[in-house]
Amino acid sequence: MSKVLVCVAWPYANGVIHLGHMAGSILPPDIFSRYNKLLGNEVMMVSGSDQYGTPITVSAEKEGVTPEVIAERYHAINKKAIEDMEVDFSLFTKTHTENHKEVVQDVFLRLLENGYLYVKESNQYYCPKCGKFLPDRYVEGTCPDCGAENVRGDQCDSCGKTFEAGDLKNAHCINCGTEPEVRGTEHYFLKLSAFDKQLMEYLDNKDFWRPNVKTFTTNWLKDGLNDRAITRDMDWGIPVPVKGWENKVIYVWFDAVIGYLSASKEYSKIIGKPDYWKGFWQDPEVKNYYFLGKDNIPFHSIIWPAILMGYGGMNLPYDIPANEYLMFRGGKLSKSRGGAIDIPSVLEHFDADVLRYYLSAVMPDTHDSEFTWTDFETKVNNELASNLGNYWHRSLSFTFKNYGTVPEGNDTETGHIIGLIDVALKEYKECLGACDFKKAIKVVMNLSSEGNKYFAEKAPWALIKTDKVACGHVMNATLTLTKALALMAWPFMPKASETVWDYLGVGCSMIDAGLDSALEPMAVGIQLKEPVPVFKRIEVPKEWNETSEKKEAPKKKEEKKEITGPFADFRKLDIRVAQVVWIDDHPDADKLYQMKVDVGEDEPRSIVAGLKAFYKKEEMLNRKVLCLKNLKPRKLRGIKSEGMLLAADDEDLGGTTVLLLKPSKDMPNGTQINSGLENSESKIEYEDFVKVNLKVATINDGKFNIDGGKDIDLPDGSPTRVVAIVDADGKLLPLSDGKDCIATVDRDIIDGANVR
């Protein structure tokens, strides 16, 4: 048995948690924690409400109450919502506690003692009309890096850039609209620059990190680390434990990450083992996992490790499986900017397991995903109820009705099913061990489909009429699979799985049985319980979409402002590595091919392309290409096309060459080519694609050979011909997977050729 520490990003207590929080950072760790419990591991999972910081004070000022009133209100609401979603924390606490204050102040003083904190006068926004220094959230303006509007004073949610006072363009006080002054004020600074080398060494062996986390962190470190202020001119927060600093508090970003440690210590006290936390934080063999949204990456991959290094003797984060954003109507779900669908409201209409299933199936693990009520209804009805729910019920109800107890099995039938379980279980463990939750739930559903297929092929309703013993062998096998599916589904849908487990009458908890008991046949003679279906078909009220459309349209427009700026149009494209697996002439068009293209999904996509003048069929078959996956489907001369193959074309430059784009390395089908940026899966029109300026050129001495040669940053071993995104200001970004696979072409083409 191993120990596993699961740390979950602390939601701000200034609003009700929504689907974005649940899919992004709360449900994934619960799935992971439950999986580890099934393996027999000892898990401590901690989090809580982040009750300090300016979002709380802004809300309090609007309501005319104290910050504590707001913080406690939403802590209670969100704690209940989390519990109602069957999320099982060891402890979900809050930052406004004496325990948290003591731990934060201890960390502060240890860093001060070790020489990693110092006092420096820094610039801060000051509103002359309000007569006070303005915390970051009290200032909004335009990002100087990407041009996003309504950006807060500390960080741009669109491009991830962090700011110092004075960096924002068009800055204004959110209370009165006045342009703030920049004044000097003394603060304690964390000497982040002292950890440059240590952090690079720490990052060096993290190839198993998700690409978005590794790329984001690497880019931060390449730019060099700046020391950061860790105190603020406020009165709501952890007091600075230094005489003469009574009018300042510790900055919320510093105290919040320490919450993982303070919560671990608090839990240890609650269970009567004050030193219990040490086994998770000071044993180098224990792995610590941090679950969060992508906007939180640098605080957990750079700043928190630096704090732990400075404190000494603590385990650093082992893995940081940060999720992307769950989108709704083309915009990011955000409780502070509107567009949110809060958890308590949804749970008034649907069971937690239904919601947990859908959020697992569309989880924004490596790229943004879209929430729609239509898709929610479809997946729940056609996948959850009709597949898994149907298999569970038909297996249990038929056996209960005709046998009452678990019938005797045989090696042929049960052995066949255990073979299927064994294959699925290995893939399932591999997925969950790598925090790939979307693939893991797909493994469960595929195994369930195999069960339904087996049930239909064996036709027990007919077999029992001629040979009840042989039918019993089949039903023992189906119950064995029912048990395995209950175990494997438990991390995702705990309540329904426990109900099925109870119907089976196993006699112990799933944790006590362990995941590997999925490979054991059902014991003969166990008394079954009469089952009822655990999942029913759902119907989303039609007026929900109409109501949401009217309420959310203004906010949707505001969200679009957040993603304007350099490369914004490119972020709308979902480009994937793909492979042509079948090709033939279009029956009604001389210049067109019809193809089946594998983009990493269950079924190849149908694509029609005008490439007959440039490529023979044998040149196309099995060829690796780049496919625009999210182009709206359309019919081309009667055949549906579900995407577009990207090709370079130099006709505008006087040439006659058309070359298909391809990855510079043999990447798996479905690999996203997003240059390390977040990209949406929302469907787009062809007109959206042509707004993106993609060009192909040769590389000479590190320069992209257009307009006299422009500097371009490429990884070692890059090809001599490269595809790049060119923004309106002429900035270049190589089209890549965010690491070392670059989009390229087979042979020469005129430099500056466009991609179509």
Secondary structure, 3 states (H helix, E strand, C coil): CCEEEEEECCCECCCCCEHHHHHHHHHHHHHHHHHHHHCCCEEEEEEEEECCCHHHHHHHHHHCCCHHHHHHHHHHHHHHHHHHCCCCCCEEEECCCHHHHHHHHHHHHHHHHCCCEEEEEEEEEEECCCCEECCHHHEEEECCCCCCCCEECCECCCCCCECCCCCCEEEEECCCCCCCEEEEEEEEEECHHHHHHHHHHHHHCCCCCCHHHHHHHHHHHHCCCCCEECEECCCCCEECCCCCCCCCEECHHHHHHCHHHHHHHHHHHHCCCCCCCHHHHCCCCCEEEEECEHHHHHHHHHHHHHHHHHHCCCCCCCECCCECCEEECCEECECCCECCCEHHHHHCCCCHHHHHHHHHHCCCCCCCEEECHHHHHHHHHHHHHHHHHHHHHHHHHHHHHHCCECCCCCHHHHHHHHHHHHHHHHHHHHHHHCCCHHHHHHHHHHHHHHHHHHHHHHCHHHHHHHCHHHHHHHHHHHHHHHHHHHHHHCCCCHHHHHHHHHHHCCCCCHHHHCHHHHHCCCCCCCECCCCCCCCCCCCCCHHHHHHHHHHHHHHHHHHHHHCCCCCCCHHHCCEEEEEEEEEEECCCCCCCEEEEEECCCCCCEEEEECCCCCCCHHHHCCCEEEEECCECCEEECCEEECCEECEEECHHHCCCCEEECEECCCCCCCCECCCCCCCCCCCECHHHHHCCCEEEEEEECCEECCCCCEECCCCCCCCCEEEEEECCCCCEEECECCCCCEEECCCCCCCCEEEC
